[in-house]
Amino acid sequence: MPEEVLFKSESAQSRDEIASYLRNVAEKLEKGDSITLRAGEESATMDPPERPTFEVKAEREGPADGPGELSIEFELEWDENSESAEGGTGNLEIE
């Protein structure tokens, strides 16, 4: 399935700044509000359903014998014509 990027922003931020963005998203999810992403002239508004799929991934990219790049990715995913997503791999815990 082809991928169309509707919005992308990438910049170095402090932990506090990132936490503020994540709190804003969490509050909108709790309220059932749509989420608008905006950077300069670009923006995208998304309206997650009641039960989207929540994917959390920890990755390391780079050579096995040298330093690489680490990442934690959080992703909400749902079908455009569906109110919820199915499936899962068990209960997620973030400590």
C-alpha positions as a Python dict, from the first residue, in 0.01 Angstrom:
ca = {
    (1, 'M'): (0, 0, 0),
    (2, 'P'): (154, 336, -99),
    (3, 'E'): (224, 585, 176),
    (4, 'E'): (133, 953, 151),
    (5, 'V'): (298, 1179, 409),
    (6, 'L'): (38, 1435, 514),
    (7, 'F'): (263, 1617, 761),
    (8, 'K'): (617, 1583, 892),
    (9, 'S'): (819, 1783, 1142),
    (10, 'E'): (1161, 1693, 1275),
    (11, 'S'): (1371, 1911, 1504),
    (12, 'A'): (1585, 1886, 1816),
    (13, 'Q'): (1378, 1962, 2128),
    (14, 'S'): (1441, 1949, 2502),
    (15, 'R'): (1283, 1668, 2703),
    (16, 'D'): (1049, 1926, 2862),
    (17, 'E'): (936, 2053, 2521),
    (18, 'I'): (871, 1699, 2396),
    (19, 'A'): (678, 1615, 2715),
    (20, 'S'): (461, 1923, 2657),
    (21, 'Y'): (374, 1807, 2302),
    (22, 'L'): (292, 1457, 2425),
    (23, 'R'): (75, 1595, 2709),
    (24, 'N'): (-116, 1807, 2457),
    (25, 'V'): (-183, 1500, 2240),
    (26, 'A'): (-283, 1296, 2548),
    (27, 'E'): (-532, 1563, 2659),
    (28, 'K'): (-690, 1576, 2312),
    (29, 'L'): (-717, 1195, 2305),
    (30, 'E'): (-885, 1193, 2648),
    (31, 'K'): (-1137, 1457, 2539),
    (32, 'G'): (-1203, 1291, 2201),
    (33, 'D'): (-1088, 1606, 2021),
    (34, 'S'): (-921, 1611, 1680),
    (35, 'I'): (-544, 1669, 1674),
    (36, 'T'): (-398, 1942, 1454),
    (37, 'L'): (-30, 1932, 1369),
    (38, 'R'): (116, 2261, 1249),
    (39, 'A'): (462, 2388, 1152),
    (40, 'G'): (490, 2711, 956),
    (41, 'E'): (246, 2700, 663),
    (42, 'E'): (199, 2322, 683),
    (43, 'S'): (-75, 2160, 890),
    (44, 'A'): (-279, 1842, 915),
    (45, 'T'): (-581, 1765, 1131),
    (46, 'M'): (-650, 1407, 1232),
    (47, 'D'): (-949, 1267, 1419),
    (48, 'P'): (-852, 936, 1582),
    (49, 'P'): (-1142, 698, 1647),
    (50, 'E'): (-1236, 572, 1993),
    (51, 'R'): (-1000, 271, 1964),
    (52, 'P'): (-706, 323, 1726),
    (53, 'T'): (-414, 81, 1717),
    (54, 'F'): (-131, 212, 1937),
    (55, 'E'): (215, 100, 1825),
    (56, 'V'): (523, 157, 2037),
    (57, 'K'): (863, 66, 1896),
    (58, 'A'): (1221, 95, 2025),
    (59, 'E'): (1481, 76, 1748),
    (60, 'R'): (1852, 87, 1695),
    (61, 'E'): (1979, 165, 1345),
    (62, 'G'): (2341, 132, 1244),
    (63, 'P'): (2624, -118, 1233),
    (64, 'A'): (2623, -404, 1483),
    (65, 'D'): (2983, -331, 1584),
    (66, 'G'): (2963, 46, 1616),
    (67, 'P'): (2754, 336, 1741),
    (68, 'G'): (2410, 374, 1590),
    (69, 'E'): (2098, 583, 1624),
    (70, 'L'): (1838, 497, 1887),
    (71, 'S'): (1470, 586, 1868),
    (72, 'I'): (1140, 543, 2046),
    (73, 'E'): (842, 570, 1814),
    (74, 'F'): (478, 616, 1913),
    (75, 'E'): (218, 565, 1642),
    (76, 'L'): (-162, 578, 1635),
    (77, 'E'): (-307, 393, 1340),
    (78, 'W'): (-659, 337, 1207),
    (79, 'D'): (-847, 277, 884),
    (80, 'E'): (-1007, 589, 739),
    (81, 'N'): (-1349, 422, 717),
    (82, 'S'): (-1340, 245, 1054),
    (83, 'E'): (-1428, 347, 1407),
    (84, 'S'): (-1177, 111, 1569),
    (85, 'A'): (-881, -114, 1503),
    (86, 'E'): (-841, -483, 1577),
    (87, 'G'): (-554, -694, 1701),
    (88, 'G'): (-270, -645, 1939),
    (89, 'T'): (26, -820, 2101),
    (90, 'G'): (-69, -800, 2470),
    (91, 'N'): (-88, -535, 2738),
    (92, 'L'): (160, -250, 2700),
    (93, 'E'): (342, -121, 3005),
    (94, 'I'): (558, 194, 3004),
    (95, 'E'): (764, 236, 3319),
}
